[in-house]
Amino acid sequence: MDPTDLELLHAWGEGDKRAVNLLFRRYFITLVRFFRNKVTGDLDDLVQQTLLACVEGRERVTRVSAFRGYLFGVAYRVLANHYRKSGRQPQQVDLGDSSIQDLAPGITSAISLRQEQQLLFDALRRIPVQSQVALELYYWEGLTSAEIAEVLEIPLGTAQTRLRRARELLVKAIEERRREAGMTIDLPPDLDAWAASLRDLARG
C-alpha cells in the first residue's frame, strides 16, 4: 500500500529522502498548476517553498483527508508573500482586493488556448486573487466550500458567500474582456459547467 500524504510529510520531517521524492512527485504538477496563472517566471522555487513550509508546519494537519486543504492553504500564503516581497509597497498588497492584472500585468497563459478559453483565463486574472483562487480550487481541484474556507482561513459561511460573489465578478470580467477584444463568440449559458469543463485544460 502506498504511504499517505501525512505519512510522507512526517517521514520527510524525520529526514527520509525517499519521502521527499515521493511527495514532490505526487504534488509538483498540482502546485505548478496553482501558481501558473498567477505568477510570471520560474515556478519551481514557489513549489519548493510550499512543500518545505508544509513540512515545517506538519503538526498542524492531523487528518489524511485534510491534507489538500492544508497544502493549498500554504501555497496561498506563499503566493501572498511572493507579491508582498516583490511589490513596491509590500504592506499594501491585499489579495482580497488586488487582481493578478494589478500585481503582474504582463502575465499570459503558458498554454495554447482557443479564443473562448483564453477569455476565461484572462477574466480570472482580472478579479481579486482571493476570488480567483477560490474559483480555481472549486472548479479545477474539486475542493469543497469547507476546504476553501480552510485555505483562505475564513469561516465556512464567509467562504460560501465569497464563492457566490466570485462567480458574479467573473461574469462581469468576462463581459468586460469580451467587449474590449471585440469578441462576438457566444459563451455557454451555464458558467459553472463551462468552467468545470475546462478542468483538464487548466491542469495542463
C-alpha positions, 0 to 999 in steps of 0.5 A: 500500500502506498504511504499517505500524504501525512505519512510522507510529510512526517517521514520527510520531517524525520529526514527520509529522502525517499519521502521527499521524492515521493511527495514532490512527485505526487504534488509538483504538477498540482502546485505548478498548476496553482501558481501558473496563472498567477505568477510570471517566471520560474515556478519551481522555487514557489513549489519548493517553498510550499512543500518545505513550509508544509513540512515545517508546519506538519503538526498542524494537519492531523487528518489524511483527508485534510491534507489538500486543504492544508497544502493549498492553504500554504501555497496561498500564503506563499503566493501572498508573500511572493507579491508582498516581497516583490511589490513596491509597497509590500504592506499594501498588497491585499489579495482580497482586493488586488487582481493578478492584472494589478500585481503582474500585468504582463502575465499570459497563459503558458498554454495554447488556448482557443479564443473562448478559453483564453477569455476565461483565463484572462477574466480570472486574472482580472478579479481579486486573487482571493476570488480567483483562487477560490474559483480555481480550487472549486472548479479545477481541484474539486475542493469543497466550500469547507476546504476553501474556507480552510485555505483562505482561513475564513469561516465556512459561511464567509467562504460560501458567500465569497464563492457566490460573489466570485462567480458574479465578478467573473461574469462581469470580467468576462463581459468586460474582456469580451467587449474590449477584444471585440469578441462576438463568440457566444459563451455557454449559458451555464458558467459553472459547467463551462468552467468545470469543463475546462478542468483538464485544460487548466491542469495542463 
